[in-house]
Each structure stands twice: as structure tokens, then as C-alpha cells.
């Protein structure tokens, strides 16, 4: 017990001193990181208008923060485990302030994309350490589950809050202001973390696998970029090369982890059924939430004509669903287990996606609100068991690996699903507009350059409409119908992904009693310090 107190933990309760303040500091840091993920979505129409950006460029702006976080989170999480989680968290919060101003000052689309990636890397320093510190400071049991439930719900909900806050700000200011939202909160979080969060809590003494870290950064970056651009006709070759490079790099990463004496990502732990199944399942469900938000924001503003404030407020039901579901999810995980709780979440998310297939040009808001609320409830149910299973299946000395994987659920899952649905949206839009052009009696009068601009994005099509006012009504009508068609295809693919994830959970996650047995075996194997060779490691 005395030893635990020297590590910053109250051994009698399994919680840190001043647990409320510590948890508030860590949740605030997680909030900062996730606010930045949503800031771009609400501002995309204005950004597209200012830079005359195509849909692929807008996708990369929206993906930039998730890309930077996803590609860096494994490496930075390992560095935090070794050299100081609190110190890495403080550095990430400080750099978030700088990155916010860099994005707001962007003079070009390329600058903005780069600044968004930098913002994501700063979040990669801060975000993984929040869950790592919760796991290190709270012992296994209801207190840790409750802390993780609050962390999960706030992390997911902050994306919705970011959209609302950005909508409010953009009612008065131009789009750069949306990227400054996180800066003052990051500054407050820095002071609070510095004051109340203990330092050097059960950190690793093993050397960091820097080669593996670099391979993980490059491999994940190539994967996300490839998925994001491969569906665009003008970027298909570059996207294919990026995906091929991702495969090579990730294969090299796996080989490196098998050969390294102190691997960055312990494959013996990753093979555990209570680790990899929740990791993949959480990635799908949170990615679906982010993808729905990304497509939905463009639908609300471009098709239904919502202004930025209305579009931000329109997704509030998703935040309400997350908040309502999180405490129920925490209790259900304890009483019914991870599998049942995650399946309930998947059922809600799938029902929400079904409502999106009914969205059209004149859809009333109540149907849109029901869709966002239902998806939010589902994400709230699914994310707590996913995060808790990861941390319970991992020894504290490697908790950075669990927290990084939990972050990847949100960031890699969000990046891939957002990139995938965004690419399908862009492809569906371009294909539908091409058919509209072919069917138009005025098609022969449109040059190849004009036709390419019409198919690039909704904003680009409106620019063409301004240049040719005599055809404005036809262009706007075709653009509207094309975006509706693209959104429907995107949501249909999202529904298929949800069904696939639910099947994975139902078939491969154990029952409540089986889950307890597996976790006990993992704990025993870790205590004996022979996890890499123990039989339960891959069960």
C-alpha cells in the first residue's frame, strides 16, 4: 500500500489523490483533442468557397487532424510510457495552441491541410496519455469503469460539441475562427494538468522501438491518405500507390514487432481475444459516427440550406444520446459484459443509419434529429466496453499500447470511415453529375474543363453556376440531386460496415462469464511475466 502511494495512488481505494480534479483534468484534455476533429466539418462549405476546393481537397482538410493523430498515436504513446505520460500530455496541449493559430492563418488549402495534420500530431501527444493515466491511476473495478465511461462519452461527445461551437462562432466570424476554438481550452487544460495530475505513474523502463515507431507513422499515414483519395478519378493512381505503400510498411512493422526485443506493439497482447476484437469493433462503430457526422454536415448545409449555426445545433441530439447512454453502458458492462453491451450499441447505430437512407432534399428536421440521436446512443453504448476491454486485457506497464489502440479506434477508425464515406460521397456525386450532364441538351456546349469543375464538388458546381447564370437553376438542381445520391451511397456502405462489426462481436467476443475467465488468465500470465509464451495470450 505504501508503495502504491509513492506512485501517486491511494492504495486503500485504488484511485489517485483528489480523483475528481484529476479526472476533470484528463477529460478536459481529451475534450481539447476531439474538439479539433469536428472544427473543420462545419466550416467546409466556406473553405471550399474561399479556395475553390474540390471534394477530395475538402476531404483531406476534414481528415487532416484525424490523420495526424492516427499516424502518431502508437509511437507517441510508447514514448509517453517510457519517458513521462504527464510530460507528453503537457507538450501536446502546448503545441495544440500553436497548431490552432497555424490553421487559422492558412493562406492556401495546402497550408491548411498541413496545419490540420500538425494539430493531429499535437493531439497524438496528449490524447493517448489521458486514458493511460486513467488506467494507471485507477485500479481495475467499477471506479475505473466509471472513469473510462466518462472519458469515452466526453471524447465522443466533444466532436458534436465542436460542431455546435464552430456553428456559433461562424455566425459572426469567418472560417479561421473555427480552428481557434480549442486554443483557450488547451491553455486551461495545461494549467490544470500541471497542478493536479501526478507524474511518472507506473511507467515502463523498457527501451522504445524507434524503428517500429517510424514504420507505424508512415504506414498509417499512407493507409489513411490512400483511402481518402483513391476513389477520386483524378487521384486514383496516387491513391493506389499510397495503399500499396501502406501494405508494405505495415507488413514491415509487423515483422519488426515480431523480431524486436522490446516491441513498440506487443503482438502477444494484441492477439488476445479481449484485445483485438473490441479494438476492431470499436473502430467500426466510432468510425461510423464520425463518417455520419462528416457526410451529414455537408448534407445539412448544401442540400437543406442550413446555416453554420443551424448545422451545428442539428447534431446536438448525437451528444445527448452519448451522454444518456454512457452511464447505462458502464452499468451494463459490469452486469452483462462487453459482448451484450456492444451489441446493443451496434443495434442503435444501425437503426440510425437506416434513418439516413430516408434523407432527401425536403426531409423534416425531426427525422434527421432522430437519426443523429440514435447513432449517438449506439456509440455511447459501444465505446465504454471497447475501451475497458482493451485496458483490462493489457498489463499496466504496457498501458500506453492499450490507450493508443483505444485512440486508434476513434482516430484511425474515424479517419478510415470518414475517408471511405467521403470518397464514396465524392464518387457518387461525380458519377451522378456526369449522368446529368450526359442527359442535358446543353451538354455539347460545356467544355471538358467545365464538366470537370461541375463534378469536383458541390461548391465547385456552384462556382460554375455563378459563371453561367443562364444555366444556374439546372446546375444547382443537378448538384443537389448528385449530392443526395452520393450521400445515400455513403450511408449504405456505412450500414454494411455496422452489420459486419456486429457479426464480429457476436461470434468472437465471449459471454460475460467467459470474459471474466479470460481476463483472469491474462492477469495471471502477466504476473508470471511470461505473456509472450503463455497459452492464454492468443485466446
Buried (B, 14 or more C-beta within 10 A) or exposed (E): EEEBEEBBBBBEEBBBBBBEBBBBBBBBBBBBBBBBBBBBBBBBBBBBBBBBBBBBBBBBBBBBBBBBBBBBBBBBBBBBBBEBBBBBBBBBBBBBBBBBEBBBEBEEBEBBBBBBBBBBBBBBBBBBBBBBBBBBBBBBEEBBBBBBBBBBBBBBBBBBBBBBBBBBBBEEEEBBBBBBBBBEBBBEBBEBBBEBBBEEBBBBEBEBBEBBBBBBBBBBBBBBBBBBBBBBBBBEEBBEEBBEBBEEBBEBBBEBBEEBEBBBBBBBBBEBBBBBBBBBBBBBBBBBBBBBBBBBBBBBBBBBEBBBBBBBBBBBBBBBBBBBBBBBBBBBBBEBBBBBBBBBBBBBBBBBBBBBBEBBEEBEBEEBBBBBBBBBBBBBBBBBBBBBBBBBBBBBBBBBBBBBBBBBBBBBBBBBBBBBBBBBBBBBBBBBBBBBBEEBEEEEEBEEEBBBBBBBBBBBBBBBBEEBEEBBEBBBEBBBBBBBBBBBBBBBBBBEBBEEBBEBBEEBBBEBEBBEEBBEBBBEBBEEEEBEEBEBBBB
